[in-house]
Amino acid sequence: MKEEVVSFQSAGLRLHGVVSVPEGLRPAERRAAFLVLHGFGSNSDSPTCIAPAKVLSDFGYVTLRFDMRGCGRSEGEFGRVICLEQVEDTGNALEFLAKHPNVDPDRIAAIGSSFGGAVGVYSGGTNPRIAAVVSNGGWGHGERKFRGQHPTPEAWAKFAKMLEDGRAYRARTGKSLMVPRYDIVPIPDHVRANLEKQGVGMLAPGSVEMFPAETAQSMFDFRAEDVVGKIAPRPLLLIHAAKDSVTPTEQSIEMFKRAGQPAELHLFSGLDHFLFAEKSTRVWNMLRHWLDTYFPAAK
């Protein structure tokens, strides 16, 4: 595949991205395309962005993986990750990619992992120009997700106090209370160890380690499941680890219940949250079959 470093504007900010074009395309040949959305505080150099971008390019799609505002090499306050602002960035990424000479502007889809999966679903439910959505390990109801990630009374009390302290600090000082990433979204040690064994870093270089408390509040308030039903009749694919140690599996199950058709839900045993980084042929074979059925690269 041929890669080109690009930039585009979103809310007056310059966002960094990489467009990948499959080998062998004629200059004016147009293909379906994907926006590849990164996870929580990550960036476009994450394995969960690079791996699907390469696979999709091999399947014949043009891709744009990019850094959301405040992440990676994009402009914006570093670490200030706000869900609805990422939805806006996704819409502006689509407008940019639609102008590419090898892209069919009416056939641009979104694929994302974890936070990116949630943003992809919400974007698809609110932006009719997104032609299809693939969510891997995404979530649909912020409060219920967080209750699953902080399951004990003690853990939930600590998390709720963090949100309260953030609001109070902001009201008192006009500034943001900064909090560690794992106080927002815990990642079990065995998940990190499993990726390291495979030679895959869990976090991309330059990932955000400290976030303003407003980030956690925006995630708490974010409910992609409220709009998932509006994606239909455009196709939706929900992928999740059957026993996800990071984002509760019920999040994708509940979104599937609310989705219109055509929609599919695939749960994978033996894999965990970062399954796009685990080099699983089961996942890629399923994805290829789904794409051939619902969203082929060429008409």
For each residue, the residues with C-beta under 8 A, 3 or more apart:
1: 20 21 22 23 54 57 58
2: 20 21 23
3: 18 19 20 21
4: 18 19 20 21
5: 16 17 18
6: 16 17 18 19 64 96
7: 14 15 16 17
8: 14 15 17 66 92 93 95 96
9: 12 13 14 15 92
10: 13 15 69 88 89 92 93
11: 69 85 88 89 92
12: 9
13: 9 10 69 74 75 76
14: 7 8 9 74 75
15: 7 8 9 10 66 67 68 69 74 75 89 92 93
16: 5 6 7 44 66 67 72 73 74
17: 5 6 7 8 44 64 65 66 67 93 96
18: 3 4 5 6 44 53 64 65 66
19: 3 4 6 62 63 64 97 100
20: 1 2 3 4 53 54 57 62 63 64 65
21: 1 2 3 4 25 57 62 102
22: 1 25 31 57 58 60 61 62 297
23: 1 2
24:
25: 21 22 29 31 102
26: 29
27: 101
28: 101
29: 25 26 102
30: 101 102 103 104
31: 22 25 60 61 62 102 103 104 107 297 298
32: 61 62 103 104 107 108 109 131 295 296 297 298
33: 61 62 63 64 97 100 103 104 107 108 109
34: 52 53 56 61 62 63 64 108 109 110 111 134
35: 63 64 66 90 93 94 97 108 109 110 111 120
36: 44 49 52 53 56 63 64 65 66 111 112 116
37: 49 68 86 90 110 111 112 113 116 117 119 120
38: 42 43 44 46 48 49 65 67 68 71 72 112 113 115 116 204
39: 42 46 48 112 113 114 115 116
40: 81 114 115 181 184 185
41: 71 79 81 115 181 207 208 209 211
42: 38 39 46 48 49 71 72 115 203 204 207 208
43: 38 46 49 67 68 71 72 73 204 206 207
44: 16 17 18 36 38 49 50 65 66 67 72 204
45: 49 50 72 204 205 206
46: 38 39 42 43 49 50 203 204 207 277
47: 50 51 200 201 204 274 276 277
48: 38 39 42 51 52 113 114 116 136 274 276 277
49: 36 37 38 42 43 44 45 46 52 53 65 113 204
50: 44 45 46 47 53 54 65
51: 47 48 54 55 276 277 279
52: 34 36 48 49 55 56 63 111 113 276
53: 18 20 34 36 49 50 56 57 63 65
54: 1 20 50 51 57 58
55: 51 52 58 59 284 287
56: 34 36 52 53 59 61 63 111
57: 1 20 21 22 53 54 60 61 62 63
58: 1 22 54 55
59: 55 56 288 291 297
60: 22 31 57 297 298
61: 22 31 32 33 34 56 57 297
62: 19 20 21 22 31 32 33 34 57 97 100 102 103
63: 19 20 33 34 35 36 52 53 56 57
64: 6 17 18 19 20 33 34 35 36 93 96 97
65: 17 18 20 36 38 44 49 50 53
66: 8 15 16 17 18 35 36 44 74 89 93
67: 15 16 17 38 43 44 71 72 73 74
68: 15 37 38 43 71 72 74 81 85 86 89
69: 10 11 13 15 74 75 76 80 85 86 89
70: 74 76 77 78 79 80 81 208
71: 38 41 42 43 67 68 74 76 78 79 81 208
72: 16 38 42 43 44 45 67 68 204 206
73: 16 43 67 206
74: 13 14 15 16 66 67 68 69 70 71
75: 13 14 15 69
76: 13 69 70 71 80
77: 70 80
78: 70 71 208
79: 41 70 71 178 208 209 210 211 212 215
80: 69 70 76 77 176 211 212 214 215
81: 40 41 68 70 71 85 86 115 208 211 215 218
82: 85 86 214 215 218
83: 86 87 118 119 122 142 218 219 221 222
84: 87 88 218 222
85: 11 68 69 81 82 88 89
86: 37 68 69 81 82 83 89 90 115 119
87: 83 84 90 91 119 122 123 126 127
88: 10 11 84 85 91 92
89: 10 11 15 66 68 69 85 86 92 93
90: 35 37 86 87 93 94 110 119 120 123 127 130
91: 87 88 94 95 123 127 129
92: 8 9 10 11 15 88 89 95 96
93: 8 10 15 17 35 64 66 89 90 96 97
94: 35 90 91 97 98 108 110 127 129 130
95: 8 91 92 98 99
96: 6 8 17 64 92 93 99 100
97: 19 33 35 62 64 93 94 100 103 108
98: 94 95 103 105 108 129
99: 95 96 103 105
100: 19 33 62 96 97 103
101: 27 28 30
102: 21 25 29 30 31 62
103: 30 31 32 33 62 97 98 99 100 107 108
104: 30 31 32 33 107 108 299
105: 98 99 108
106: 129 131
107: 31 32 33 103 104 131 295 299
108: 32 33 34 35 94 97 98 103 104 105 129 130 131
109: 32 33 34 35 130 131 132 133 134 295
110: 34 35 37 90 94 119 120 123 124 130 132 133 134
111: 34 35 36 37 52 56 116 120 133 134 135 136
112: 36 37 38 39 115 116 117 118 119 120 134 135 136 138
113: 37 38 39 48 49 52 116 117 136 137 138 274 276
114: 39 40 48 117 118 136 137 138 139 246 247 273
115: 38 39 40 41 42 81 86 112 118 119 138 219
116: 36 37 38 39 48 111 112 113 119 120 138
117: 37 112 113 114 120 121 134 135 136 137 138 139
118: 83 112 114 115 121 122 135 138 139 140 222 224
119: 37 83 86 87 90 110 112 115 116 122 123 224
120: 35 37 90 110 111 112 116 117 123 124 133 134 135 138
121: 117 118 124 125 133 135 138 140 224 225 227 228 231 236 255
122: 83 87 118 119 125 126 222 224 227
123: 87 90 91 110 119 120 126 127 130 133
124: 110 120 121 127 130 132 133 228 230 231 234 236
125: 121 122 224 226 227 228 229 230 231
126: 87 122 123 227 230
127: 87 90 91 94 123 124 130
128: 234
129: 91 94 98 106 108
130: 90 94 108 109 110 123 124 127 133 234
131: 32 106 107 108 109 234 295
132: 109 110 124 234 235 236 237 294 295
133: 109 110 111 120 121 123 124 130 231 234 235 236 237
134: 34 109 110 111 112 117 120 236 237 239 287
135: 111 112 117 118 120 121 138 236 237 238 239 252 255
136: 48 111 112 113 114 117 239 240 275 276
137: 113 114 117 239 240 241 244 246 247 252 273 274 275
138: 112 113 114 115 116 117 118 120 121 135 224 238 240 247 251 252 255
139: 114 117 118 142 145 224 247 248 251 252
140: 118 121 145 223 224 225 226 228 251 252 254 255 258
141: 144 145 223 224 225 251 254
142: 83 139 145 146 219 220 221 222 223
143: 146 147 220
144: 141 147 148 248 250 251 254
145: 139 140 141 142 148 149 219 247 248 251
146: 142 143 149 150 159 219 220
147: 143 144 150 151 156
148: 144 145 151 247 248 250 251
149: 145 146 185 186 246 247 248
150: 146 147 155 156 158 159 186
151: 147 148 155 156
152: 155 156
153: 156 157
154: 157 158
155: 150 151 152 158 159
156: 147 150 151 152 153 159 160
157: 153 154 160 161
158: 150 154 155 161 162 183
159: 146 150 155 156 162 163 183 216
160: 156 157 163 164
161: 157 158 164 165
162: 158 159 165 166 179 183 184 213 216
163: 159 160 166 167 213 216 217 220
164: 160 161 167 168
165: 161 162 168 169 177 213
166: 162 163 169 170 176 177 179 212 213 214 216 217
167: 163 164 170 171 213 217
168: 164 165 171 172
169: 165 166 172 173 175 176 177 213
170: 166 167 173 174 175 176 177 213 214
171: 167 168
172: 168 169
173: 169 170
174: 170
175: 169 170
176: 80 166 169 170 212 213 214
177: 165 166 169 170 212 213
178: 79 210 211 212 213
179: 162 166 183 184 210 211 212 213 216
180: 183 184 209 210 211
181: 40 41 184 185 208 209 210 211
182: 185 186 187
183: 158 159 162 179 180 186
184: 40 162 179 180 181 211 215 216 219
185: 40 149 181 182 246
186: 149 150 182 183 246
187: 182 191 192 202 245 246 273
188: 191 192 245 246
189: 192 193
190: 193 194 245
191: 187 188 194 195 202 245 246 272 273 274
192: 187 188 189 195 196 202
193: 189 190 196 197
194: 190 191 197 198 272
195: 191 192 198 200 201 202 274 277 278
196: 192 193 199 200 201 202
197: 193 194
198: 194 195 277 278 279
199: 196
200: 47 195 196 274 277 278
201: 47 195 196 204 205
202: 187 191 192 195 196 274 277
203: 42 46 207
204: 38 42 43 44 45 46 47 49 72 201 207
205: 45 201
206: 43 45 72 73
207: 41 42 43 46 203 204
208: 41 42 70 71 78 79 81 181 211
209: 41 79 180 181
210: 79 178 179 180 181
211: 41 79 80 81 178 179 180 181 184 208 215 216
212: 79 80 166 176 177 178 179 215
213: 162 163 165 166 167 169 170 176 177 178 179 216 217
214: 80 82 166 170 176 217 218
215: 79 80 81 82 184 211 212 218 219
216: 159 162 163 166 179 184 211 213 219 220
217: 163 166 167 213 214 220 221
218: 81 82 83 84 214 215 221 222
219: 83 115 142 145 146 184 215 216 222
220: 142 143 146 163 216 217
221: 83 142 217 218
222: 83 84 118 122 142 218 219
223: 140 141 142 226 227
224: 118 119 121 122 125 138 139 140 141 227 228 255
225: 121 140 141 228 254 255 258
226: 125 140 223
227: 121 122 125 126 223 224 230 231
228: 121 124 125 140 224 225 231 236 255 258 259
229: 125 232 258 259 260
230: 124 125 126 227 260
231: 121 124 125 133 227 228 234 236 259 260 263
232: 229 236 259 260 261 262 263
233: 260 261 262
234: 124 128 130 131 132 133 231
235: 132 133 262 263 290 294 295
236: 121 124 132 133 134 135 228 231 232 259 262 263 264
237: 132 133 134 135 263 264 266 287 290 294
238: 135 138 252 255 256 259 263 264 265 266
239: 134 135 136 137 252 265 266 268 275 283 286 287
240: 136 137 138 244 247 249 251 252 253 265 266 267 268
241: 137 244 245 249 267 268 271 272 273 275
242: 249 267 268 269 271
243: 249 269 272
244: 137 240 241 247 248 249 272 273
245: 187 188 190 191 241 272 273
246: 114 137 149 185 186 187 188 191 272 273
247: 114 137 138 139 145 148 149 240 244 251 273
248: 139 144 145 148 149 244 251
249: 240 241 242 243 244 252 253 267
250: 144 148 253 254
251: 138 139 140 141 144 145 148 240 247 248 254 255
252: 135 137 138 139 140 238 239 240 249 255 256 265 267
253: 240 249 250 256 257 265
254: 140 141 144 225 250 251 257 258
255: 121 135 138 140 224 225 228 238 251 252 258 259
256: 238 252 253 259 263 265
257: 253 254
258: 140 225 228 229 254 255
259: 228 229 231 232 236 238 255 256 263
260: 229 230 231 232 233 263
261: 232 233
262: 232 233 235 236 294
263: 231 232 235 236 237 238 256 259 260
264: 236 237 238 290
265: 238 239 240 252 253 256
266: 237 238 239 240 286
267: 240 241 242 249 252
268: 239 240 241 242 271 275 280 282 283
269: 242 243
270:
271: 241 242 268 275 278 280 283
272: 191 194 241 243 244 245 246 275 278
273: 114 137 187 191 241 244 245 246 247
274: 47 48 113 137 191 195 200 202 277 278
275: 136 137 239 241 268 271 272 278 280 283
276: 47 48 51 52 113 136 283
277: 46 47 48 51 195 198 200 202 274
278: 195 198 200 271 272 274 275 283
279: 51 198
280: 268 271 275 283 284
281: 284 285
282: 268 285 286
283: 239 268 271 275 276 278 280 286 287
284: 55 280 281 287 288
285: 281 282 288 289
286: 239 266 282 283 289 290
287: 55 134 237 239 283 284 290 291
288: 59 284 285 291 292
289: 285 286 292 293
290: 235 237 264 286 287 293 294 295
291: 59 287 288 294 295 296 297
292: 288 289 296
293: 289 290
294: 132 235 237 262 290 291
295: 32 107 109 131 132 235 290 291
296: 32 291 292 299
297: 22 31 32 59 60 61 291
298: 31 32 60
299: 104 107 296
